[in-house]
């Protein structure tokens, strides 16, 4: 059985402007068709953890200077019967993403289970046939640039989720 922590602080990965525009457009069209709750697109990296703004500010500054923005390879749409992983874009694991997650987990004493990175497009319970129809109608992007991490206050009331602070990841020159 999958147990969820209903309240806490989480670390999200968020995206550069181009990726955000692309995935937000896709999210809005899909979410409108399925009538789901509104939320900011993101890739959950880790959590929950006990957040102390003053105590953790320096740690997040170190993380943002130590880690570069990450190019993510997207594997297409996936779905489950779980409310919070109903319809999403599956993200391929890579060394940079896993190193960032491990560093965060170690610094905040987070004991994570299996990591399945993804970008949710819909939260809710819908019949598989409806989700399969959506998957057939839309095309998932092939890549994304994660250029910041954010501390987010989360609880079961999705509309009360709040990004508290974002930290840019070091940008490599192109």
N, C-alpha and C positions, 0 to 999 in steps of 0.2 A: 504494500500500500504506500502511496506517495503522500507523505505528510508535508504540509506547507507551514512556514512561519508566517503568520498573518500580518505582523507589524515589525518594522525594523528599518535599518539603513542598509542600502545596497550600493554597489558600484556598477554603474552602467558605462558601456562604451557608446559614444555618439559620433556622428559622422560629419564629414566636410559638407560644404554647401551643395555641391553637385549631387552627392549621394543622398543627402537629406531631401532635396527637391524630388529626385527620382523615386525614392522609396516612399516618401510622403504622398506623392500622387497615386502610386499604386495602392498604398494603405487606405487612402480616402475612398478610392473607387470600390475596393473590396469591402471595406468596413461599412460603407453606405449600403451596398447590396445585401450584406448580412445583418445590418442593423446592430452593430456591436458598440461597446463603450469607446469613448475617445481616450487616447493616451499618446504620449510622445514616443516616436519610434526610437528603438534602442537595442543594444545587445547587452544582456545582463552578463557581467563578468563574475561578480562574486557577491556574497552576502548570506545571511544578514550579519551585521557586526554592530558593536556598541560604538557610536560615533560621538566624539568630543571635538568640536570645531577647533578649539585652540590647541589641544593636544595633538591632533592629527594633521593640522595645516602643513607643518614641515614635511611630514611623511608624503603627503600628496604632491608637494612641490618637488621632492626628490624623485618620486615616480614619474612626474611629468617631464623632468629633465633627463632621466635615465632611459626612458622608453620613447622610441620613435613612433610616429603615426604608423598604422598597420594597414597594409592592403589585404583585404579579405576576399577569398574566392567563395562565391555563392553557388550552392549546389542545386538550386531550384526549390520549388515549393514542397512542403511536407505538412502532414496533419496528424493529430492525435485526438483522442476522446477527452483529453484534459482541458478544462476551462481556460487555463493560462498558457496552453500550448496547442490551441485548437487549429490554427492555420498560420503558417510561418514560412520564412525563407531559411533554409538550412545553410549554416555557415561551416565551411571546411576548417578543421583545426589546423593551426600551423604553429611553428616553433615560437614566433614572436607573440602571438596571442596567448599561448600556453605559458610562456615565461612571464608575461604580464600578470596573468591570473595567479600563477604560483607566488610571485612576489607580493601581490596584494594579500593573498591568503596567509602567507607567512607573517607579514607585517601586522595584520589585524587579527591573527589567531582564528582564522575562519577554517572550519573543517568541512570542506566541500565533498560532495559525492561525485558521481560521474558527471562530467561537464559535457553538455550538449549545446554548443553555441547556436543561437538562432535569432532571427529578427521577426518578432510577432507582427502579424498583419490583422489578426482578429482574435479577440477573447470571447469565448462563449461556447455554447453547446449547439451544434447544428448537425444534421444528418450528413453522413459521408457522401451521399449522392449530391447534395448541395455543394459541399466543399470540392468534390471532384469536378463539378461543372465550373466552378470558379477557377480551379487550376487549369482547366482546358482553355478558358477564355482569356487568361492573362499570361503575360510573359515575365518571368523573373529576371532581374538583372544578373549579370555574370560576376560582377565584382563591386566592392565598396571600399571606401577609405574611412577608417576610424581614426579621427584626429583629436579626440578628447575623451577624458574619463570624467564622470560626474558622480557626486554623492547624492543619493536620492532617498527621501523619506517615503516609505511604501507602507500601505496597509490594504485591506481587502476592498476598501472604497476607492476604486481606480481613479475617480475624478479628484481625489484629494492627494494623489501622488505629487510630490514636489521635488524638483531639482534644487538642491541647496547650494551647490557650488560645482563649477566645472573647471577642469585643469587641461590645458592644451598639451598634447603630446608633442615632443620635439619633431619639427618638420624637416625632413631630408630635402636637400636641394635637388631639383629635378634635372 
